[in-house]
Amino acid sequence: MTVTRTGGTTGATAPDARTASADEQVARLRATFRGGRTRDRRWRLDQLRGLERMLTESEDEFVAALAADLGRPRVDAWLADLAPTVAESRYARRHLRRWMRPHRVGLPLSVQPGSAHWVHEPLGVVLVVGPWNYPAHLTLAPLVAAFAAGNCAVVKPSEYAPATADVLVRLLPRYTDPDAVAVVTGGPGETGELLAQGLDHVFFTGSPEVGAKVMAAAAPHLTPVTLELGGKSPVIVAADADVEVAARRIAWTKLMNSGQTCVAPDYVLVDATVRDDLVARIVAETARMRGAADGEHGGTVRIVDSRQAARLAALLAEDHRGTVVAGGTVDVQARTGEPTVVVDPDPRSRLMTEEIFGPILPVLTVDGVDAAIAHVVAGPKPLAAYVFTGSSRTAERVTREVPAGATVVNHLMFHVLVPQLPFGGVGRSGSGAYHGRFGFETFSHRRAVLRKPARPDPGVVYPPYDGRTERLLRRIF
């Protein structure tokens, strides 16, 4: 079965990802890469423009799919999935010529005469494994980087976002080169088959637990892996913070996608002197924003599936010893939950040791910034760390002392929208980075090139060596 391409470069047809095997798909892409056309800058620009057209011309299809998969309203679908991906692609197009330029370097005396440079080369055929929480953006943004670097790509959308996966299967071969991209659907079995192909790079976004399995499956082939994982991203609210602004921004970003965001605020560490004010404002802002939200569940928010809903319900059912001041219920069958605020749960409870990835916000009282920092550094390194403070010294201290994939001062999550910044984790929250030039470099190989003239060819460098030539070589080398 074939899918006829209507918007790419060659006018060819591509096998339907739902019928072709993993080795057939990969073999097709490898043949394309060996043909050499993906190295051309114009080809790369064509693919990026195609992605942008797909997301703008087919916005309604993506919006409908995201609503079916996640219950996401139109504005949220555009704001969180579509607009950032288009912006990422446009940024790459504007800067691609400069990224592709050779970088000339000098030579030490021992290598002269000659010339040397290094250049970014595409890796070959890469695999992008996308997550379910932002199934368009977090699948296509790495593809932007892969195309910009001149690669062919296998795209594996999440099986937990089937409507979005179906849109990608239908549209990607129409808007981009169908001989250079394959969309493979399915679950862990299909991902395993792809990893067994010994691809040139694997880019995975998901949980640390699954990320470890991906790395293990890639290891026998020595396939390099970029892991964009999660973690318990903390929010430190100092005594000198603007509590009104902090509460509004925390509530907004926690509600985004029902808290199902890798860089969402996972828990709050707040100075005891402003704890009550902050909690009251977070509860009030959450209620206000939910009242204005375009949702079908009233005071509840959508959870992706019953499996995740059951996990969240179990976190609340545990004897966490905290005080639930808002919300507190999850309907597993309906896949909905109330935005919930829990004050001072036991630090050893699952609420405080597991990534929540849902609409539950623990708030822990601390005696100042020292205690907050000590709490964070005692656990795994988070994907992001947030601090609200009026003091530049406090902001600098948290940035310096709290290891994290990123630090944001007086806001949350906005660093994801800056293509000039690397996005990635550290330790358990991930390895490697992308966005902008960092994504281009992730999917590229830095190839060294040295050119030497045939003459001169001084005999002093060749054996046999006497004492005099050895002394000379020691000075040169």
C-alpha positions in Angstrom: 0.0 0.0 0.0 1.3 3.5 -0.8 0.6 7.0 0.3 0.8 9.5 -2.5 2.8 12.6 -1.6 1.3 15.9 -2.6 3.7 18.5 -1.1 7.3 17.4 -1.0 10.3 17.3 -3.2 10.4 14.3 -5.4 6.7 13.5 -6.2 7.4 9.9 -5.2 5.3 7.5 -3.1 6.1 6.0 0.2 5.0 2.7 1.8 2.3 3.0 4.3 3.9 2.9 7.8 0.9 0.7 9.0 1.9 -2.1 6.6 5.6 -1.8 5.9 8.0 -3.6 8.4 10.6 -1.7 10.4 13.4 -3.0 8.3 11.7 -2.1 5.1 11.1 1.5 6.3 14.7 1.9 7.5 16.1 0.4 4.3 14.1 2.9 2.2 15.4 5.8 4.3 19.0 4.5 4.2 18.8 4.3 0.4 17.6 7.9 0.3 20.4 9.1 2.6 23.1 7.3 0.5 21.7 9.1 -2.5 23.0 12.3 -1.0 20.1 14.7 -1.6 19.5 15.4 2.1 22.9 17.0 2.5 21.8 19.9 0.2 20.8 23.1 2.1 17.8 23.7 -0.2 16.5 20.2 0.5 16.7 20.9 4.3 14.9 24.2 3.8 12.2 22.5 1.8 11.5 20.1 4.6 11.3 22.8 7.2 8.9 24.8 5.0 6.8 21.7 4.5 6.5 21.2 8.3 5.4 24.8 8.7 2.8 24.5 5.9 1.5 21.3 7.4 0.9 22.9 10.8 -0.7 26.0 9.5 -2.8 24.5 6.6 -3.9 21.5 8.6 -4.3 23.3 12.0 -8.0 22.1 12.2 -6.9 18.4 11.9 -4.3 18.8 14.6 -6.7 20.6 16.9 -9.3 17.9 16.5 -6.8 15.2 17.1 -5.4 16.9 20.3 -9.0 17.3 21.5 -9.6 13.6 21.0 -6.4 12.5 22.6 -6.1 15.0 25.5 -9.3 17.1 25.6 -7.2 20.1 24.8 -9.1 23.3 23.8 -8.2 24.9 20.5 -6.3 27.8 22.0 -4.2 25.5 24.1 -3.6 23.2 21.1 -2.3 26.1 19.1 -0.3 27.7 22.0 1.3 24.5 23.3 1.8 22.3 20.3 1.5 24.1 17.0 2.9 27.6 17.4 6.1 26.6 19.2 6.9 24.0 16.5 6.4 26.5 13.7 8.6 29.1 15.5 11.3 26.4 16.0 11.3 25.6 12.3 11.4 29.3 11.2 14.3 29.9 13.5 16.2 27.0 12.1 15.6 28.2 8.5 16.9 31.7 9.3 20.1 30.4 10.8 20.8 27.2 8.8 23.3 28.8 6.4 25.5 29.9 9.2 25.2 26.6 11.1 26.4 24.7 8.0 29.5 26.8 7.4 32.9 25.1 7.8 34.8 26.2 10.8 38.5 26.9 10.1 41.1 26.3 12.7 44.8 27.0 13.1 47.6 24.4 13.0 50.3 23.7 15.5 53.9 23.9 14.3 54.2 20.1 14.1 51.5 19.9 11.5 52.3 22.9 9.3 52.1 23.5 6.4 48.5 22.7 5.7 44.9 23.8 6.4 42.2 22.4 8.7 38.6 22.9 9.4 35.6 21.0 10.8 32.1 20.8 9.4 28.8 19.5 10.6 27.6 16.4 8.7 24.3 14.6 9.0 24.3 11.4 10.9 22.1 9.3 8.6 18.8 7.7 9.6 17.6 8.8 13.0 14.7 7.8 15.2 12.4 10.2 17.0 10.2 8.7 19.7 7.6 11.1 20.8 5.5 11.3 24.0 1.7 11.5 24.5 1.5 14.8 26.5 2.5 17.2 23.7 2.2 14.7 20.8 2.7 17.2 18.1 5.3 19.6 19.5 7.5 17.1 21.3 7.5 14.8 18.2 8.0 17.4 15.5 10.4 19.8 17.3 13.2 17.1 17.3 12.2 16.4 13.6 12.9 20.1 12.8 16.4 19.6 14.2 16.9 16.3 12.4 15.9 17.8 9.0 17.9 20.9 9.6 21.0 18.7 10.1 20.2 16.8 6.8 19.0 13.5 8.2 16.3 11.0 7.2 14.0 10.2 10.1 11.8 7.5 11.5 9.0 9.1 13.6 7.4 7.0 16.3 4.4 8.8 17.8 3.1 7.7 21.2 0.5 5.0 21.1 -1.3 6.9 23.9 -2.2 9.7 21.5 -3.6 7.7 18.6 -5.5 10.5 16.9 -2.4 12.7 16.6 -0.4 9.7 15.4 -2.9 9.1 12.6 -2.7 12.7 11.5 1.1 12.4 11.4 0.9 9.2 9.4 -1.3 10.9 6.8 0.2 14.3 6.6 4.0 14.1 7.1 4.6 12.2 3.8 2.5 14.8 2.0 4.3 17.8 3.2 7.8 16.5 3.4 10.0 14.2 1.3 8.3 10.8 1.6 11.5 9.0 0.8 13.2 10.6 3.8 10.6 10.2 6.5 8.6 7.3 7.9 5.9 7.4 10.6 5.7 4.1 12.4 2.8 3.6 14.8 2.4 1.0 17.6 3.7 0.4 21.1 6.8 -0.9 22.8 7.1 -3.8 20.4 7.4 -1.5 17.3 9.8 0.7 19.1 12.0 -2.3 19.9 12.0 -3.4 16.3 13.2 0.1 15.3 15.9 0.1 17.9 17.1 -3.2 16.6 17.9 -1.7 13.3 21.0 0.0 14.6 20.0 3.5 13.6 22.4 6.5 13.6 20.8 8.3 16.6 17.8 7.9 18.8 15.9 10.8 20.3 13.5 9.8 23.1 11.1 11.9 25.1 9.3 10.3 28.0 9.8 8.9 31.5 13.1 8.0 33.1 11.9 4.4 33.4 11.2 4.0 29.7 14.3 6.0 28.9 16.5 3.5 30.6 14.9 0.7 28.5 15.5 2.7 25.3 19.2 3.2 26.2 19.6 -0.5 27.0 18.1 -1.5 23.7 20.3 1.0 21.8 23.5 -0.1 23.6 24.2 -3.4 21.6 24.4 -1.3 18.4 26.3 1.5 20.1 23.6 3.9 18.9 23.9 7.3 20.5 20.8 8.4 22.5 19.4 11.7 23.5 17.0 11.4 26.4 14.5 14.1 27.3 13.0 12.9 30.5 11.2 14.4 33.5 11.6 14.8 37.2 10.2 16.7 40.1 10.7 20.3 39.1 10.6 22.4 42.2 9.4 25.9 42.7 11.1 27.9 45.5 9.1 30.9 46.7 11.3 33.1 48.9 10.0 35.5 51.6 10.7 38.5 49.3 8.8 37.2 46.3 5.9 38.9 44.7 3.3 36.4 46.0 0.5 37.6 43.8 2.5 37.1 40.6 4.0 33.8 41.8 0.6 32.3 42.6 -0.9 33.3 39.3 2.1 31.9 37.3 2.2 28.7 39.3 -1.5 28.1 38.9 -1.4 28.8 35.2 1.5 26.5 34.4 0.3 23.7 36.7 -3.1 23.8 34.9 -1.5 23.7 31.4 -2.3 20.3 29.9 -3.7 19.3 33.4 -0.2 19.2 34.8 0.9 16.6 32.3 4.0 18.5 31.3 7.6 17.5 31.9 8.6 20.9 33.0 5.4 21.6 35.0 5.9 22.8 38.6 5.9 19.5 40.5 5.9 20.9 44.0 6.4 24.2 45.8 8.9 25.0 48.6 7.6 28.2 50.2 9.0 30.4 53.0 6.8 30.0 56.1 6.2 33.7 56.4 4.3 33.8 53.0 2.9 30.3 52.9 -0.7 31.0 53.8 -0.9 34.0 51.4 0.6 32.0 48.6 -1.6 28.9 49.1 -4.8 31.1 49.3 -3.9 32.9 46.1 -3.0 29.6 44.2 -6.3 28.2 45.1 -8.2 31.3 44.1 -6.3 31.7 40.8 -6.9 28.0 39.9 -10.6 28.4 40.5 -10.7 31.6 38.4 -8.8 30.1 35.5 -10.9 27.0 35.5 -14.0 29.1 35.5 -12.8 30.8 32.3 -11.5 27.7 30.7 -13.1 26.2 27.6 -13.5 22.8 29.1 -16.3 20.2 29.2 -15.7 18.9 32.7 -16.5 22.0 34.8 -14.2 22.1 37.8 -12.2 19.1 36.7 -9.5 18.6 34.1 -8.9 15.9 31.6 -6.4 13.1 32.3 -5.0 11.3 29.3 -6.3 7.8 30.2 -7.6 5.6 33.1 -4.1 4.2 33.8 -2.7 7.6 34.6 -5.9 8.6 36.4 -5.6 5.5 38.6 -2.0 6.4 39.4 -2.9 9.9 40.5 -5.8 8.6 42.6 -3.4 6.3 44.3 -1.1 9.2 45.2 -4.0 11.0 46.8 -5.3 7.9 48.6 -2.0 7.3 50.2 -1.5 8.5 53.8 0.6 11.4 52.8 -0.3 13.3 56.0 -0.8 16.5 54.1 -3.9 18.8 54.2 -5.9 18.9 51.0 -7.0 22.6 50.7 -8.5 22.4 47.2 -9.8 19.5 45.1 -8.8 16.1 46.1 -10.8 13.7 43.8 -9.9 11.8 40.7 -12.6 10.0 38.6 -10.7 7.0 37.1 -13.5 5.9 34.8 -14.2 9.4 33.5 -10.4 10.2 33.3 -10.9 13.5 35.0 -9.5 15.0 38.2 -9.9 18.1 40.3 -7.0 20.5 40.4 -5.7 19.7 43.9 -3.4 21.5 46.4 -1.9 19.5 49.3 -0.2 21.5 52.0 2.7 20.0 53.9 2.6 16.3 52.9 5.2 14.0 54.4 8.5 14.5 52.5 8.8 10.7 52.3 5.4 10.2 50.8 5.0 9.3 47.1 3.6 12.7 46.5 7.0 14.1 47.3 9.2 11.4 45.9 7.5 10.5 42.6 7.0 12.7 39.6 3.3 13.7 39.8 2.6 14.5 36.1 -0.9 15.6 36.8 -3.1 18.3 38.4 -1.8 17.8 42.0 0.4 20.4 43.6 2.1 19.7 46.9 3.2 22.8 48.9 5.8 22.3 51.5 6.6 24.9 54.2 10.3 25.7 54.7 12.3 28.0 56.9 14.0 30.0 54.2 16.0 29.5 51.0 18.7 27.4 52.8 16.2 24.8 53.7 14.6 24.8 50.2 17.9 24.3 48.5 18.9 21.5 50.9 15.6 19.7 50.1 16.1 19.9 46.3 19.8 18.9 46.2 19.0 15.9 48.4 17.0 14.3 45.5 17.6 13.6 41.8 18.5 16.5 39.5 15.3 18.0 38.1 14.5 19.0 34.5 13.9 22.5 35.6 14.2 24.6 38.8 12.1 27.7 39.4 12.6 30.5 42.0 10.5 33.5 42.8 12.4 36.2 44.6 13.0 39.9 44.5 16.7 39.4 45.2 19.2 38.9 42.4 21.5 37.4 45.0 19.0 34.8 45.9 18.3 34.0 42.2 22.0 33.6 41.5 22.4 31.4 44.5 19.6 29.0 43.5 21.0 29.0 40.0 24.4 28.1 41.3 23.6 25.6 44.0 20.6 23.7 42.6 21.6 21.5 39.7 18.9 21.2 37.0 18.4 21.1 33.3 17.4 24.8 33.4 16.6 27.6 35.9 13.9 30.1 35.5 13.6 33.2 37.8 10.2 34.6 38.5 8.4 32.5 36.0 8.0 28.9 34.9 8.4 26.9 31.7 9.0 29.9 29.4 12.6 28.7 28.7 11.1 26.0 26.4 10.1 28.8 24.0 13.6 30.2 23.5 15.3 28.5 20.6 18.6 30.3 21.5 18.7 28.3 24.8 19.5 24.5 25.0 16.6 22.4 26.3 17.6 19.2 28.1 18.0 17.5 31.4 20.8 16.4 33.6 21.3 13.1 35.5 18.0 11.3 35.9 16.1 14.1 34.1 17.9 13.4 30.8 21.0 13.6 28.7 21.7 15.8 25.7 19.9 18.9 24.5 18.1 20.4 21.5 16.3 23.5 20.3 17.9 25.9 17.8 21.6 25.3 17.1 21.7 22.8 19.9 19.3 20.5 18.1 21.2 20.9 14.8 24.4 19.9 16.6 22.7 16.9 18.4 21.7 15.4 15.0 25.1 16.2 13.4 28.6 14.8 13.4 31.5 17.2 13.7 33.9 16.0 11.0 37.5 17.1 11.1 39.3 17.7 7.8 43.0 18.2 7.4 44.7 19.0 4.1 48.5 18.7 3.7 50.6 19.5 0.6 52.7 16.7 -0.9 55.8 19.0 -0.7 57.7 19.8 1.4 58.2 16.4 2.9 61.1 16.8 5.4 62.9 13.6 6.1 63.6 14.6 9.7 60.2 13.2 10.7 60.9 9.7 9.4 63.1 7.0 11.2 65.8 6.2 11.8 66.3 8.9 14.5 69.7 9.9 15.9 70.2 12.1 18.9 70.2 15.3 16.9 66.9 14.6 15.1 65.3 13.4 18.4 66.1 16.7 20.1 64.7 18.6 17.1 61.5 16.6 17.1 61.0 17.2 20.8 61.1 20.9 20.1 58.7 20.7 17.3 56.2 18.3 18.7 
